[in-house]
Structures are given as structure tokens and as C-alpha cells.
Amino acid sequence: MKRFTELYLDLDASNRTTAKLSALKRYFAEAPAEDAAWAVYFLTGQRLKRTARTGDLREWAAAACGYPLWMVEACYSRVGDLAETLALLLANGDNKAATGSDSTLAVFIENEIVPLRGVEREVQRERLLAIWSRLDGECCFVFNKLITGGFRVGVSKSLVNRALAELAQIEPASMAHRLMGDWQPSAENYQKLFQEENEEDDPARPYPFCLAYPLEEKEPTTLGPVENWQIEWKWDGIRAQLIKRGGEVLLWSRGEELLTSQFPEVVEAASQWPERFVLDGELLAWNPELGRPAPFSALQ
């Protein structure tokens, strides 16, 4: 947990891409696979389900600090971030001997965060107070971020992908492909990121989407002769990727969510097509009377 906290603080302290990239590569090169897997999970935008109500957290922290609840609320209003507010207040409480957790990130999640779920309110309170008392201000801050579902830090998914790609000595697009789909944080899945590509290991995994980007130059002539240009309609639908591998048909959204069950007619039609293909395009509703796509509202 301490190592992950240090990574968070390093990423949060700098606006320089090179510094963030160095911090990520250093962490992924040194951290145990099970910890690195969880770091990838969090840094690429995944979240744990909120384990406690925010009102309870404020009430319990107030009691732990010996402050009235109204003072905690006033501090929260001033700071603007609940995780930071609670960490600052708890650091000024009675837990002067608190230190950073010696547990690894994976062990901390398994032994401390997971047991907070689905228990009676009083049990949850006692466990939270015990955890807070063992953590210093920095680790407490990151811990609060994780349990409130508000974990965010100034690093993009593409930068995490780039750091992993450089460590694996592969192209960023290849690493992005390995991270797509329902990627779960485990030591085995993390280690697979650095192994030779093998499509058969996960036949359901989509490819990175081929996206359009705005022209950075002011003059469109930088694209070359007009005779070589190609123009397409900007269809108003859902960006999707249709995959057939191993006899199974899957439909993925750009947000890496499975849409297969929502469009059974598309899956049924694709199941009759030749074996093994990937289509990357726009999913549209069609108006047969007009012979053109229907409005997006019809697709919804």
C-alpha cells in the first residue's frame, strides 16, 4: 500500500508527461505482479464499488478526531474533497503513531477493503476506525479515495498503456489490445501483458478502435492532392466492433462494454458469415422505407 501511495503522490505532484511516465515505469518494474495488476486496474479508470456511505464516513471520522460533525462538514466544504478532508482531520487526531501500511496493495485490498462490504454498520465502523488508526495521512488519503469510489489521478489511460508497452518492448497499440475487454486485476493477467501475443488465449478480446482525429494543421491541403481524398458520412449510431472467433459472435462498444445481448438480430446474422472476422464500424438503425439510416433515437 505504501508503494502505491508513493506512486499516486508522484503522479499527482507533476504536470510533466516524462515525469509521470518515469514514475509509472519504475513502479511497474518494481512492484509485485499482483500489486501492479491492481494499479493498472485503478489507473485505467476502473473503480471498486463504494464500501460505505459518505455520511457514515464523516460521522465516524468526526468521532475519531473528537470534533463535532458540523466542523467536519465545514472542513469538507472548504477542502472540496472528502477523502482529503478525512485524511487531514484524522492525521490531527489521536493516531499519532500511525504509519504507512506495510501490506502490499493486493493484500491490503483483500484483507482490509473487501471485508468492509456487506457487513453490519457497527462492524463496518469498527473496522474502518481500526484501519484509519494504522495509516499515516498519505496512505489514509489514498485509502479513502479507494473506498469512496473517487479514485482519480492526473494520468491518462494512454500514458499507462505507453509505460507498460515500453517495459514490454512492444508497440502501444499491441499493449492496448491486451488491455481491452473485461480485463481483471490478477497476477496472471498482468504477467500475460508481457508475454508473446496469442489471440487464442482470449478470443473474445476486441482490437483498439480505429478512431478519427481532427486535423492539427490549419490547411487541409497538408493531406495531399484532393484527388486522393476519401469522404464518408458521419453516421449517427453506436460505435461498435463485431467479432466472430471460435464460433462465438460478440459485439463490443467503444467503451469496452458487451452489447451482444442487446442486438440479437445482428448476432444472428453475423453467425451465418464466414469464420473468424472483425468489423469495426458504426451500428445503425435502418429505415427500409426510406432506404437510409433511421435517427439515433430509433436505435436507442
N, C-alpha and C positions, 0 to 999 in steps of 0.2 A: 504493500500500500504506500509505503514511504517513497519508493522509486517512482511509482505512478504519479504521486503528488508532485514530486520534483519535476517530472515531465510536464505536467499541467502548468506549473508555475513558469517554467521555461518558455512554453508556448504562449502563455498569456503576457509575458513580460516584453516580448519583442514584436515589432511590426515587420521585421526583415524576413523575407522568404528564405534566404540562405540560412539564417539562424534557426528558424523553425525546422527546416529540412535536416540540418545537422543534429538537432535535438531528437527528432524522430528516428533518424538512422542510428544514433547512439543508443537510444532506448531499445529499439527492436533488435539490435545486435547483442545487447547485454541481458535483456530480460528473459526469464524462463518462457518456454513456448506457451504454457497455459496462461501466464500473465499477459504476454504480448497479444494473444488471441482476444482477450477481453479489451485490451487497449485499442485494437483495431475496431472492435465492435462499437465502443463508445465514440472514438474519434471519427468514425464514418457516419455518425448520426443516429445510431441505434440507442435505444433507451430501455432501462429497466422500468417495470411498472411501479408507479408510486406506491410506497410501502406504508405511509402514514399520512393522515390528514394534516394539512398545514396548520390548521387551528390548534390541533393537539401538539404539534411541534413547538409552536410559540408558547403555549401554556406550560409545557413540560420544561422548556428551556428557561422560562421565567422563574419557575420554582427552583430549578437547579442553580440559577445565578443568585437567587434571593431578591430578585427585582419584582415589582408589581407588573402585571400584564400590560397595563397602559404604557409603561415605559418601554417594554419590548416593542409594542405596536408603534410608538413614536420613533424608536430607532429604526425599525423596518421601513417606516415612511421616509426617513431621512436617507438611509442607505440604498433602498430600492431593490435589494436582492436578499431574499430570505435566507439562503444558505450562508451568505457572507455575514448577514446580521447575527444569526445564531452563533456562528463561529467566533465572531468578535466578542459577543457577550459571554459565551462560555469560557473563552480564554481569560476573561477577567473575573471568573467565578472562583470556586474553591478548588478546582482541579489544577493546582499549580504544578503538580508533579507529572502532568500529562506529557506524553511523548508521542512521536510518530509510531504508528503500528509497525511491528516487526514482521507481521504476516505478509505473505505475498498477496498480490491483488486477487488472484483466483481463490486463495484460501479465505481471504477476508470476505469476499462476496458469498462464498459457500457457508462460512461459519458465523458471519455477523449479519449480512444483509438478508439473505434468504430466510433465516429463522424469524425475521420480523413480520413475515407475511402470514396472514390467516390465523393470527393468534388473538386472544382477548386483549382489550385495550390496556388493561393494567399490566399484563405481561409484556406487551409491546413497550409500554412506558419504562418499565424496569430495565428492559434490555437496551433501550436507547440511552438511558441515563448511564448505564454501565459502559457503553461504547464511547459516549461523549467524554466520560471521565478518563478514559485511557488514551485519548487522542490529543495531540497538540493542535494549535489553532489552524495550521495549514492543512493537516490531514482531516481535521474536523470539517473544514470548508469543503474539501473535495467529497468527503463522505456525505455531507448534506446535499451537495449537488446531485449525487447519485440517487439518493433515496427520495428526493423531491421530483425527480424526472426532469430537472432543469439543467442537466449537464451540457454545457456548451463552452467551447474554447475557440480562439481565433485561428483555426486551421481548417482548410478545406479537405473534402474527401479526395480530391485530385492530388493534393500535396501528400497525404498519407499514402496514396497509391504510388506516387512517384518515389517516396522513400523506400517502400517495400520493393519496388521494381529495381531500384539501383542496388539494393542489397542482394537481390536475386539475380542481378545482371541480365535482366530481360527488358523488353520494351514495355512502357507504361500501359499500352493497350492490352498486352497479354496479361499483366497483373490485374487490370480492371476486369478482364474476363473471368479470372479466377475468383474474384471477389463478388461477382454478380450472383443473383439468385438468392435462395434462402440460406445465406452463409451464417453458420452458428459458431460461437466462440469456444473452441476446444483446441487443445494442444495438437491433436491430429490434423484438424482443418488448417491450423496455422502452418504446420510443417509442410502441408501439401502445397502451400503458396510458393514454396521454394523448390519443389520437385518438378521434373520434366512434365510438360503439358500432356495430359491424357484425357481426351474427350470422353472416353468410356467410363471414367471414374464418376462423372456426373453428367449423364446425357440430357438432363433437363435444363442445364445452365444456359442462359441466353448469352449472346455476344454484346459487347458495348454498342449502344445505339449510334447509328450514323446520323449526326445532328448537323443542322445548318447553323452557320455563324454569320454575323454581319460583316460586311466588307470594311476593313480597317482603313484602307486608303480612300481619299475623298473622290478620286476619279475612277469610274467603273472601267475605263479603258485599260487599267492595270491588269484586268482579267484577260487581255489579249483581243484579237480581232472579233468583232461582233458575229462574224460568220461561224465562229466556233462556240458561241454561247448556246446554252440549253435552258429553256424556261419551263417550269412546272407550276401548276396551280397549287396554292396553299390551301389544302383541304381542311375543312373544319370537322375533325374527328378525334379519335384517340390514338396516340402514337403507340404502336404495338409491335411485337415480334412473335411470329408464328413459327413454332419449331416442331419438326417431326423427326424423332430419333428412336431407334429401338422399338418401333411400332407404336410409340406413345406420342400424342399430339398435345402441345402445351401452348398457351397464349399468355405472353408476358406484357405488362405495361412498362412504360418508360421508367416509372418509379419502382420497378422490380417487384410488382405485385402480380400474382397469378390471376388471370381473368378467364381461365378455361371454363369454369362452370357458368359464367355469365353469358357466354356466347356459344351454346351447344351446336347451333347450326353451322358456325364457322368450323368448329372442331370436327363435326360430322363430314363436312365437305372435304376438309383437309385430309381426313383419314383415308380418303379414296385416291389421293395423289401418290406419285412415286415415292419410294422410301427415301428417307433422310434429306431434309431440306430446311432452310431457314429463310423466312421472308421478313424483311424489316421495312415497315411502312405505316400507313395510316388506316385505321379501322373506321369504316364509314357506314352509316345507314343509307340505303339506296331507295330512290323513288322510281319504281318501274314505269309509272305512267308518264313521267317527265323525262325518263332516261338520264337521270343525273342524281348526284348525292342529295339526300334529304338534309334538312337543317340539323345542327348538332343537338337541338332539343329532342328530336326524334330518336337519336341514338341514346340519349340519357333515359 
